[in-house]
Amino acid sequence: MASILFTTWEGGGHVQPMLLVAAGLKARGHQVMVLSDACNAGDAAALELPFRPWRHAPSRPDKSAASDLLRDWEADNPMESVSRLCERIIAGPAALYARDVLEVLDAAPVDLVVSQELLFGPMMAAEKAGVPLALFCANVWPFPTLPGLPPFGAGMAPAENDQDVMLHQMVGQTTRTIFQMGLPALNAAREGLGLPPLADLFDQLAVARRILLGTSEAFDFSPEPLAEPFAYAGPYVGDPVSVADWTSPWAANDERPLVVVTSSSLYEAQEDLLKRAIAGLAALPVRAVVTLGPALDRTDFPGADNVLVVTSASHEALMAQAALFVTHGGHGSVIRPLMAGLPVLVLPGLRDQRDNAQRVVHRGAGLMLERDAAPEVIGAAVQALLDTPTYHDAARTFGAAIAEDFAHRCAEDLIEALL
């Protein structure tokens, strides 16, 4: 049996999938340890995973807006978003992340490091120590390094002609150039470890023997074939360990369709969006449940006669009764209702949310609205999804393909193959 170190950071929906993979390998008899922000200790403990918080690198004590490292809801443009990511996660604290990892590697033998794809510090530490490295990305691939995929963040559909291909290449190259602002800090960290400088920021990824995409191949706009060292591992999704049970407050014979509104587990300045969604649903002949997540205060969101607002509720239980989901567009928040055959209304904001929305819309399994949509526009979109059978048919077909990938997820197998 092997010893495997998992490294991640509190950035939202990518934490739980990595913990699920670690738990799967632990169940197979491997020794595992999770290195992450202090606020993830409880999630690791619930899965009985050995845990160590970052001691030198940034370590969030909680999941509040005040402790957020990126605060990317404040960014005015994509360049500023990339700049924050490079300065605060990828390159700026890379030496500190590497120091934490090297301390673990020095304390006891480790056969493999599995890291979240944005943490370049652990990649450098594995390179320095000569320990094999794998990356685990719990959503669509975020970097402009995988030919055939639309550029990340822009919500673009697959290229259908030469003009689309040229546009994708132009946007991808521009994005790649912007990311190079992190190269000086990354090379300074590498110099401190006695590693040679890189000519391109993304050359650091070449250390990884395998890059696992923790999403469904059926969900993604995958090129054919997927280039090495990339491999689809299938989606790793589920209710958080601390989620509240769900019991409907409505009568069993209430025939109004149930609409579920989900919010990000992170703060994304989503208060006004949720209030507009509540107002839009209050005017419809539906029942609605709004789950806020840990970053928001329940008392700030009065519901309505037909709209119940809660901090959390089991999405598994809600999906058994729901007619559709309204979501911010996080990977798990989109994947899970689709697997239940439910259409999705996406109001995307940050990171991969617009890309996830495009994957839904492109398959006809839902609609996308801009984040500033008025209550009546949100209400009209919900009603259109409820009233149009083609959305439900497409969601069932699309969701069945995703569910097949979920049933055959294989990150544990792919990681064991490296051992």
C-alpha positions in Angstrom: 0.0 0.0 0.0 1.2 3.5 -0.8 1.4 6.9 1.1 -0.4 9.7 -0.8 -0.5 13.4 0.1 -3.4 15.5 -1.2 -3.1 19.3 -1.3 -5.8 21.7 -1.9 -7.1 25.1 -0.8 -10.5 26.6 0.2 -11.8 27.9 -3.1 -15.3 26.4 -3.1 -16.6 23.3 -4.9 -13.2 21.7 -5.7 -12.5 20.7 -2.0 -15.1 18.0 -1.5 -14.3 16.1 -4.7 -10.7 15.8 -3.8 -11.7 14.6 -0.3 -13.9 12.0 -1.8 -11.0 10.7 -3.9 -8.8 10.6 -0.9 -11.5 8.7 1.1 -11.8 6.2 -1.8 -8.1 5.5 -1.7 -8.1 5.2 2.0 -10.8 2.6 1.8 -8.5 0.6 -0.5 -5.9 0.5 2.2 -3.6 3.4 1.2 -2.3 5.9 3.7 -3.5 9.4 2.9 -3.1 12.8 4.3 -4.9 16.0 3.3 -3.1 19.4 3.5 -5.5 22.3 3.2 -6.9 25.4 4.8 -7.8 25.1 8.5 -11.5 25.5 7.7 -11.5 22.2 5.8 -10.5 20.2 8.9 -14.1 19.3 9.8 -14.9 18.0 6.2 -11.8 15.8 6.4 -12.7 14.6 9.8 -16.2 13.6 8.7 -14.5 11.3 6.1 -12.0 10.1 8.7 -9.1 11.6 6.7 -5.8 12.6 8.4 -5.5 16.3 8.1 -2.9 19.0 8.5 -3.6 22.8 7.9 -1.3 25.0 6.0 1.2 26.4 8.5 3.2 28.8 6.3 0.9 29.2 3.3 -2.4 31.1 3.6 -4.9 29.1 5.6 -8.5 30.3 5.9 -10.0 29.8 9.4 -13.5 29.9 8.0 -15.5 30.3 4.8 -16.7 33.9 5.4 -16.2 36.7 2.9 -13.7 38.3 5.3 -11.2 35.4 5.0 -11.5 35.0 1.2 -8.1 35.1 -0.5 -9.2 36.1 -4.0 -12.2 38.3 -3.4 -12.7 37.9 -7.1 -16.2 39.3 -7.0 -14.4 42.7 -6.7 -12.4 42.3 -9.9 -13.5 44.7 -12.7 -12.3 42.7 -15.7 -10.8 39.3 -16.6 -7.2 40.6 -16.4 -7.7 41.7 -12.8 -9.2 38.3 -12.0 -6.1 36.5 -13.4 -3.9 38.9 -11.6 -5.5 38.1 -8.3 -5.2 34.4 -9.0 -1.5 34.7 -9.8 -0.7 36.9 -6.9 -2.7 35.2 -4.2 -2.7 31.5 -5.2 -0.6 30.4 -8.1 2.6 32.3 -7.8 2.7 34.8 -5.0 2.5 32.3 -2.1 4.0 29.4 -4.1 7.2 29.3 -1.9 5.0 29.1 1.2 2.9 26.3 -0.2 6.1 24.5 -1.2 7.6 24.9 2.2 4.5 23.2 3.9 4.6 20.3 1.4 8.4 19.8 1.8 8.0 19.7 5.6 5.5 16.8 5.2 7.7 15.0 2.7 10.7 15.4 5.0 8.8 14.0 8.0 7.8 10.7 6.3 8.1 9.0 3.0 5.4 9.8 0.4 4.9 7.8 -2.8 2.7 10.4 -4.6 1.5 14.0 -4.3 -2.0 14.7 -5.7 -2.6 18.5 -5.9 -5.4 20.8 -7.0 -4.4 22.3 -10.3 -4.1 26.0 -9.2 -1.5 25.2 -6.5 1.8 25.5 -8.2 3.7 25.5 -4.9 3.1 21.8 -4.2 4.0 21.1 -7.8 7.4 22.7 -7.2 7.8 20.8 -3.9 7.2 17.5 -5.6 9.6 18.4 -8.3 12.3 19.4 -5.8 11.8 16.2 -3.7 11.6 13.9 -6.7 8.1 12.6 -5.7 5.7 11.7 -8.5 2.9 14.2 -9.0 -0.7 14.0 -10.2 -3.1 16.9 -10.6 -6.8 16.7 -9.9 -9.2 19.3 -11.4 -12.7 19.0 -10.1 -14.3 21.0 -12.9 -13.6 21.9 -16.5 -9.9 22.6 -17.2 -9.2 26.2 -16.4 -5.9 26.8 -18.3 -5.3 27.5 -22.0 -3.1 24.4 -22.4 -5.5 21.8 -23.7 -6.1 22.0 -27.5 -9.7 21.7 -28.7 -11.5 23.1 -25.6 -13.1 26.5 -25.8 -11.2 29.2 -23.8 -12.0 29.1 -20.1 -14.2 31.7 -18.5 -15.8 33.2 -21.6 -18.7 30.8 -21.8 -17.9 29.9 -25.5 -19.5 27.0 -27.4 -17.3 24.5 -29.4 -15.9 25.8 -32.6 -18.1 25.1 -35.6 -16.0 26.7 -38.4 -12.6 28.2 -39.1 -13.7 31.6 -37.8 -14.6 30.1 -34.4 -11.3 28.3 -34.3 -9.4 31.5 -34.9 -11.5 33.3 -32.2 -10.8 30.5 -29.7 -7.1 30.6 -30.5 -6.9 34.4 -30.2 -8.7 34.4 -26.8 -6.7 31.5 -25.6 -3.4 33.2 -26.5 -4.5 36.4 -24.9 -5.3 34.5 -21.7 -2.0 32.7 -21.8 -0.2 36.0 -22.1 -2.0 37.5 -19.2 -1.1 34.6 -16.9 2.6 35.2 -17.6 2.4 38.1 -15.1 2.8 35.4 -12.5 6.0 34.0 -14.0 8.6 36.3 -12.2 7.2 35.4 -8.8 7.0 31.7 -9.7 10.6 31.7 -10.9 11.7 33.5 -7.7 10.1 30.7 -5.7 11.8 28.1 -7.9 15.1 29.8 -7.4 14.7 29.6 -3.7 14.3 25.9 -4.0 17.3 25.5 -6.3 15.1 24.8 -9.4 15.8 26.2 -12.8 13.7 29.1 -14.1 10.8 28.4 -16.5 10.2 30.2 -19.8 6.4 29.9 -19.5 4.3 29.8 -16.4 2.4 26.7 -17.6 5.7 24.7 -18.0 5.3 24.0 -14.3 2.4 21.6 -15.2 4.8 19.4 -17.1 5.9 17.9 -13.8 2.6 16.1 -13.5 2.6 12.5 -14.7 -1.2 12.6 -14.9 -3.8 15.3 -14.9 -7.2 14.1 -13.9 -10.4 16.0 -14.9 -13.0 15.3 -12.2 -15.9 16.0 -14.5 -18.0 14.0 -16.9 -16.7 13.6 -20.4 -20.3 13.7 -21.6 -20.6 17.1 -19.9 -17.4 18.6 -21.2 -16.7 19.9 -24.7 -13.9 17.3 -25.0 -11.5 17.2 -27.9 -11.0 13.9 -29.6 -8.8 12.3 -28.4 -8.0 13.9 -25.0 -4.3 14.6 -25.1 -1.9 13.0 -22.6 -1.3 13.5 -19.7 -5.0 14.4 -19.3 -7.7 11.8 -18.5 -11.4 12.1 -17.5 -12.0 10.6 -14.1 -15.7 11.3 -13.9 -17.6 13.7 -11.6 -17.1 13.4 -7.8 -20.1 15.2 -6.3 -22.5 14.8 -3.4 -24.1 16.7 -0.5 -21.7 18.4 1.9 -21.1 16.4 5.1 -22.8 19.1 7.3 -25.9 19.6 5.1 -29.3 19.8 6.9 -32.0 17.2 6.3 -34.9 18.3 4.2 -38.6 17.9 5.1 -41.1 19.6 2.9 -43.3 22.2 4.7 -46.0 21.8 2.0 -48.9 19.3 2.0 -48.2 16.0 0.2 -51.0 16.7 -2.3 -49.7 20.2 -3.2 -49.3 19.9 -7.0 -47.4 23.1 -7.6 -44.0 22.3 -9.1 -41.0 22.6 -6.8 -38.2 25.0 -7.9 -34.9 24.8 -6.1 -32.5 27.8 -6.0 -28.9 27.1 -5.0 -26.2 29.5 -4.0 -22.4 29.2 -4.0 -20.7 27.8 -0.9 -18.4 30.9 -1.3 -19.3 34.5 -0.9 -19.7 36.0 -4.4 -21.7 39.2 -3.6 -24.8 37.2 -4.5 -27.2 38.9 -2.1 -29.0 41.0 -4.7 -29.2 38.1 -7.1 -30.9 35.8 -4.6 -33.4 38.5 -3.6 -34.4 39.1 -7.2 -34.8 35.3 -7.7 -37.0 35.2 -4.6 -39.1 38.0 -5.9 -39.4 36.4 -9.3 -40.5 33.1 -7.9 -42.9 34.7 -5.4 -45.0 35.8 -8.4 -45.3 32.3 -9.9 -47.7 29.4 -9.2 -44.8 27.3 -7.8 -43.2 26.2 -4.5 -39.6 27.2 -4.1 -36.7 26.4 -1.8 -33.7 28.7 -1.7 -30.5 27.3 -0.1 -28.1 30.1 0.9 -24.9 28.2 1.8 -22.6 29.1 4.7 -21.5 32.5 3.5 -24.8 34.3 3.9 -27.0 35.1 6.8 -30.5 33.6 6.7 -32.0 36.7 8.5 -31.1 38.9 5.5 -33.4 37.0 3.1 -37.1 37.1 3.9 -39.0 34.5 1.8 -42.6 34.6 0.6 -45.7 32.5 1.1 -44.5 30.1 -1.6 -40.7 30.6 -1.1 -38.8 28.9 1.7 -35.3 30.2 2.5 -32.9 28.0 4.3 -29.2 27.9 5.0 -28.8 24.4 3.7 -30.9 21.4 2.7 -30.0 18.0 1.2 -30.0 18.5 -2.6 -30.4 14.7 -2.9 -33.7 14.9 -1.1 -34.8 18.1 -3.0 -34.0 16.5 -6.4 -36.4 13.7 -5.7 -39.2 16.3 -5.6 -38.0 19.2 -7.8 -39.1 20.1 -11.3 -36.0 22.3 -12.0 -33.0 24.0 -10.4 -31.9 27.6 -10.5 -28.2 27.9 -9.9 -25.2 30.2 -10.0 -23.5 27.7 -12.2 -20.9 26.0 -10.1 -19.8 22.6 -11.5 -21.5 20.4 -8.8 -24.6 22.6 -8.7 -25.1 22.1 -12.4 -24.0 18.4 -12.7 -26.2 17.1 -9.9 -29.7 18.2 -11.1 -28.8 17.2 -14.6 -28.0 13.7 -13.4 -31.5 13.7 -11.8 -33.0 14.6 -15.2 -33.9 18.2 -14.2 -33.5 21.2 -16.5 -31.4 24.1 -15.1 -31.6 27.9 -15.2 -28.1 29.3 -14.7 -27.2 32.9 -13.7 -23.4 32.7 -13.9 -20.9 35.0 -12.3 -17.3 33.9 -11.5 -14.7 31.4 -12.5 -16.1 28.4 -14.4 -19.8 29.3 -14.0 -20.3 30.8 -17.5 -18.6 27.7 -19.1 -20.8 25.3 -17.2 -23.9 27.4 -18.3 -22.8 27.1 -21.9 -22.5 23.3 -21.6 -26.1 23.2 -20.4 -27.5 25.6 -23.0 -25.6 24.0 -25.9 -27.3 20.6 -25.1 -30.7 22.2 -24.8 -31.0 21.2 -21.1 -31.6 24.7 -19.7 -31.3 28.4 -20.1 -28.8 31.0 -19.1 -29.5 34.6 -17.9 -27.2 37.4 -17.1 -26.5 37.8 -13.4 -28.3 41.2 -13.3 -31.6 39.8 -14.7 -34.7 41.4 -13.2 -37.2 39.4 -11.1 -39.8 39.2 -13.9 -37.1 38.0 -16.3 -36.0 35.2 -13.9 -39.7 34.3 -13.4 -40.4 34.2 -17.1 -37.3 31.9 -17.7 -38.5 29.5 -14.9 -42.0 29.4 -16.4 -40.6 28.7 -19.8 -38.5 25.8 -18.5 -41.5 24.4 -16.6 -43.8 24.7 -19.7 -41.5 23.4 -22.4 -41.1 19.6 -22.6 -38.0 19.8 -24.8 -35.9 21.1 -22.0 -37.0 18.2 -19.8 -36.3 15.7 -22.5 -32.9 17.1 -23.2 -32.0 17.2 -19.5 -33.0 13.6 -19.1 -30.8 12.5 -22.1 -27.9 14.7 -21.1 -28.2 13.8 -17.5 -28.2 10.1 -18.2 -24.9 10.3 -20.0 -23.4 12.3 -17.1 -24.8 9.7 -14.6 -23.1 7.0 -16.6 -19.8 8.7 -16.2 -20.5 9.2 -12.5 -21.2 5.5 -12.1 -17.8 4.7 -13.7 -15.7 7.4 -12.1 -12.2 6.2 -11.8 -9.8 8.7 -10.1 -8.8 6.0 -7.6 -7.9 3.6 -10.4 -5.9 6.2 -12.4 -4.0 7.3 -9.3 -3.2 3.7 -8.4 -1.9 3.1 -11.9 0.8 5.8 -11.1 1.9 3.7 -8.1 
